[in-house]
Amino acid sequence: MKDRVISAVTVMVSVTLCVILLSMVGVMCVGLFTPDVDNSEIFSLISPAFQTIVGGFIGLLAGMKFRESEDER
């Protein structure tokens, strides 16, 4: 039962990360090709958010794997 929960959470986190990253890349592409938007502003706004989201999800996945390896000992 515990393995199924860990697997389900890992899949949900991975899918959520993919959706967020794809939507952020889509917004960046639209902003880059819109002539009314200053491109330097897009990168200064999205870069910290992008790093925070990716870092948070990677930390969560790494923590789950670390916990799983501790339980096996």
Contacts in CASP RR format, 6 or more apart in sequence:
PFRMAT RR
TARGET T0000
AUTHOR 0000-0000-0000
METHOD contacts of the structure
MODEL  1
MKDRVISAVTVMVSVTLCVILLSMVGVMCVGLFTPDVDNSEIFSLISPAF
QTIVGGFIGLLAGMKFRESEDER
6 64 0 8 1.000
6 68 0 8 1.000
9 64 0 8 1.000
10 61 0 8 1.000
10 64 0 8 1.000
13 57 0 8 1.000
13 60 0 8 1.000
13 61 0 8 1.000
14 61 0 8 1.000
16 57 0 8 1.000
17 53 0 8 1.000
17 54 0 8 1.000
17 57 0 8 1.000
20 53 0 8 1.000
21 50 0 8 1.000
21 53 0 8 1.000
21 54 0 8 1.000
24 46 0 8 1.000
24 49 0 8 1.000
24 50 0 8 1.000
24 53 0 8 1.000
27 46 0 8 1.000
28 42 0 8 1.000
28 46 0 8 1.000
31 37 0 8 1.000
31 39 0 8 1.000
31 42 0 8 1.000
32 39 0 8 1.000
32 42 0 8 1.000
END
